Amino acid sequence: MERIGFLSFGHWGPGQGSRTRTAGDALLQAIDLSVAAEELGLDGAFFRVHHFARQQASPFPLLSAIAARTTRIEIGTGVIDMRYENPLYMAEEAAAADLISGGRLQLGISRGSPEPARQGAAAFGYVPGPGETDADMARRHTDLFRKAITGAGVAEADPRYAGGATGLLPVQPQSPGLAERIWWGAGTRKAAVWAAELGMNLMSSTLLTEDTGVPFHELQAEQIQLFRDAWAAAGHEYTPRVSVSRSVLPIVDEEDSRFFAGAALRDGRDQVGIIDGLTARFGKSYAGAPDVLAEQLAADTAVQAADTLLLTIPNQLGVDFNAKLLGTISRHIAPSLGWNPGS
């Protein structure tokens, strides 16, 4: 395990016990927690992106603010729904955030997940073309975005206003190296192979929209191996990265027990359900004493196969609580996975 970071779903609301009651709370606390995570030696601060929900929705202002307050920690998303994105505007935003951070942006993108809005992307002005599915549109947006961040020309120059230049102009700014730090959020083995063939890192989903009857971590480990095999066959010139996400909830005091004892009894095994008409397998939560969690994670074949572990956090419990949770994991669990703080 080379890197460990946190993944926040960015929930906010006035519910009972919430310490993140407004959108402003969620954003400002995300910045403060990222600073605390860097001080703990963690390697990444990642944020889920959802639209039409009380969650983080516009990642680039937040990531830029975190970049300005930190110096080492990676900043990223897990994931941006590409159905909603203007690829060229997103390329400008991503490059600007990456330049502010000094090249620390790790951008997770995907075709999207079930959402509160019916045809939400259409409300943003994006509708699949003739014969296209939503997934096709997301991949088309992804293709143009990835071309744009490599400096490819995307708009014809007008010599009158472009200093006499002709041909195709690239968007600006450009941030060298960003193209190698794009991750695809894959919910199937087939999607992981596709991402490898195109040269994107793998952000293995918190659920897989397929079920072969084996435990979630074994199915995910198979997905990771297929990704690595496809990457090697494609002959890309750089080494890919692979992340998995886990809910790790150490119980070390009465406060932790009050929040997580139920999860230790209820969520300690995989769940199988139906998502968009497909059978999906969800990974279990890890809740309990730190030494027990260390043993369980060491036996998780997908955690062992990945190089990056993203810890999903209960962000509505506030900065202090989550900093304590991350500190417990970094001191008492992560070292058993081979992780060294700030390495």
N, C-alpha and C positions, 0 to 999 in steps of 0.2 A: 504494500500500500504506500504509494508515493505521496499522495495528497489527500487531505481531508478538509472539507468545507461544509458550510451549512446551506440548506435550501429552504427558503421561506415562501410559503404560499401567500403571505401578505394580507391575511384576513384582517378586517376591522369591522367594528360594530358595537352597539351599546348593550350587548347581552350581559347577563349576570356574570360577574367575575372578570369581565374583559378589562385588560389594562391597555388595550389598543382600540379606543372607542371611535376615532375619526380617521379619515384618510390622511390628515396631517400627522396624526400619531403614528400611523403605519409607516409613513415615509421617513419621518425624523428618527423613529426608533430603529428602522432598518439601517440608517447611517451610523447611529451610535453602536448598534450591535456589530456592524462590520468593523468598526474601530476596535471594539473589545475583542473580537475574534482574531484580529491581527495581533493584538497584544498577547493573546493566549498562544500564538504560534500557528494557528490554523492557516490553511492555504487558500480558502475560497469563500466568497459570499455570493450566493446565487439566488435568483428570484423567479418564481413562477409568474407567468403573464396570463391574465384572464380579462375578458371584456364583459361588460354588462353585469358585473358582480362587484361586491365589496372586497376587492383584492387589488393587488398591484396590476396596473394596466399599461402604463407608458414607461418602459424601463429605462430609456436613455437619460432623462434628467436625473433619475435616482442613481444610476451607475456612475454618471459624471460627478455627482456630488460625493459619492463614496470615494471615487478616484482622487478627488481633491483633498480628502481627509486621511488617506492612507498612502502607504508607499510600496508595499510588498504584496498584499493579498490580491489574488485573482478576483475579478468581478465578472458576473455572467448571468445568464438566464437559463431557465429550465422549465418551459421552453416558450419561444415566441411562435404564435400561430400565424403561419405565413399566408393563410387565406386572407388575412386582414391587412396585409402590408403593401404599401407602395414600394417596390423594390429599390428604386433609385433614391428616394428620400431616406429610406432605411439605410442604404449604403453610406449616405452622407452622415447620418446620425451615428452610425456604428463607428465610422472612421474617426469622427470628432471625439467620441467617448474613448476610443482606443488611444488616440494621441494624448488626451488629457491624462490618461492612466499610465502612460509610458509603455504601452504594449501589453497590458494586463487583461484585456477583454477576452473572455471565453464565451462565445455566443451560441447558446442552444436554440435550435429552431425545429419546427416540425409541421406536419399537415394539420395539426390541431386536434382537439379532444371535444367530447360532448360539452355543451355550453347552455347557459340560461336562455339565450336569444334564439328564436327561430330565424334562420338565415341572417345571422348577425353580420357576416362579411358583406352581404348585399346592402345592409344599412350603411356600411362604410364605403359603398360604391364598387364593390368587387363581386362580379358574377361570373361563374364558369362560362367559357365560350361554347359554341356548338359542339356537341359530342364530348365535352369535358365533364369530369366529376369535380367535386370540391378538392379532392386529393390531387387531381391533375393540375388544377389552378394553383394550389399551394406549391407544387413542384415547379411549375412554370415561373412563379414569382421567385422561388429559390434560385433557379437557374440564372435569371437576370440579375438578382442580387449578388450572387457569387461572381458573375462576370464583372459587375461594376466595381466590386472591392479589389479586383486584381488590376484595375486601370484600363480595362478594355473600353474602347470607344462605344458610346451608346446613343449619341445624338449628333446629327450632322451639323458641322460648323457653318456659320454664316460669315464669310470672309470680311464683310463690311464691319462687323463688330468683334471679330476674333483675330484681329491683327493680321489679316490676310490668310489665316489658316484655313485649310480645307480638310475634308475627310470627317471622321467621327471623333467627337470630343468625349473624354471620360468625365465622370462626376468628380468633384473636389469637395473636401480634401481626400487624399489617399493615405492609408496607414500601412506601410510595408509589413508583411507577415500576418496580417489579420486573416487572410484567406486560409491559413493553416490552423486557425483557431475557431473554426465553425464546426459545431456539433449537430448531428441529427438525432432527434428524439425518436427512437424506434420502438414500436410496440409489438413487432413481429420479427421472426427470424429473417423473413424475406426482405423487410425494410432495412435491417441491419446490413445485409449483403449489398443491397442497392447503395446504401451510404458509403460502404467501403469502396465499391467500384468507382464512385464519384470523388473519393478522397476527402470525405468528411469524418470527423471523429464520431464516436458512438456514445450517445447518452441513452443508456438503456432505461426504458420507461419504468415507472413505479407500478405499472401493471402491464401484462402482455395479453393482447387480444387473440389469444389462442391457448389451447389447453390440451396437453398430451397425457395428462394423468400423473405426471411426475411433479415433485415439489417445485415451487416457484423458482427457488435458487438454482435448481438443476436445469430447468428450462432456460433460465436467463444465462447460465454458464454455457449452455449449448449455443445460444444466440451469439454470445461473445466470441466463442471459438469459430463459428461460421464467419463472423465479421473479420476476425484476424486472418483466416484462411483466404477470404476474398480480397483483403487488402494486399496480402503477399502476392496473390495471383495478378493483381492489377499493376504491381511494380511501382507504386508511388515512392517518391524519393525521401519521404520523412516518416518518422515513427508515429503511428496513431495513438490517441488516448481513448480510454474507455472509462465511463463513470457508471456507478449504480447508486441508487438512493435507498436509504433505510431509515425507518423510524426507530431510533435508539433512545430509550427513556430510562436512564439509571435512577434507582431509588436509593437515596442515601440519608434521607431525613424524613420527618413527619410531613413536611410540605410536599415532597415528591410522592410519598405514599398516598396522600390525599388525592393527588391528581392522577397517578399512574397505576395504583394497585388494581383498579378495575381493568385497565388495559392488559396487565400481566395475565389476568385470568381469561379475558374475553378475546384478545387479538393475537394470541400466541400461536396461531396456525394460519395457513393460507386460506384465502377465501376465493370462491369461484362464483361468478355472476355473469350477467348478460349486459354488454355495452354495444350500442348501435347494432343490435341483432346478432352479435358475435359472442361466443363464449370467451370470457376473460378470466385470467388468474391473477389475483392480487397477492403480493407478498405479505408476510406476517409482520407485526410489530415486535420489537425486542424491548421488553420492560422487565426490570428486576435489579438485583444486586450487581454492581459492576463486574465482579469476578465471574459471575454466571454469564453475563452478556459477553464478556471477552471470549469465553469458551464457545458460546453459540455463534458468534460472528466468525471465529476461527474455523468453524465447521460449515460456514456458508460458502458454497463453492463459487458463487458469482462474486461475492466480496473478494475472495481470494484471486479470482481471475481478472478483476478490474485493477486499474492503477489509481483511480480516484473514487472516494466515497463521499457522497453528499448526504448530510444528516438533516432529515426533515424536522423542523422545529415547531413547537406550539407557539407561534409568534404572539398570539394574543395574551400570553402570560407575561409579556413585557421584557425589557432589556435585561434587567438584573437577573431575573429567573433564568432566561436563556443563556446568559453569560455563565451562570453557575452550572447549568446543564452541560454546556460545551466544555467548560473547564474540567468537570468530572470525567467526561469522555476522553479529553486530551491527556489527562494525567493517569487515568486508571484503566482505560479500555484500549485506546488507539495504539499504545506502544506494543501491545500483544499482537497487533496486526503488522508489525514491522515499520510503523510510522514514526518519524522523528519530527518534532515541532520545528517549523520554519525551515525545513531542509530544502 
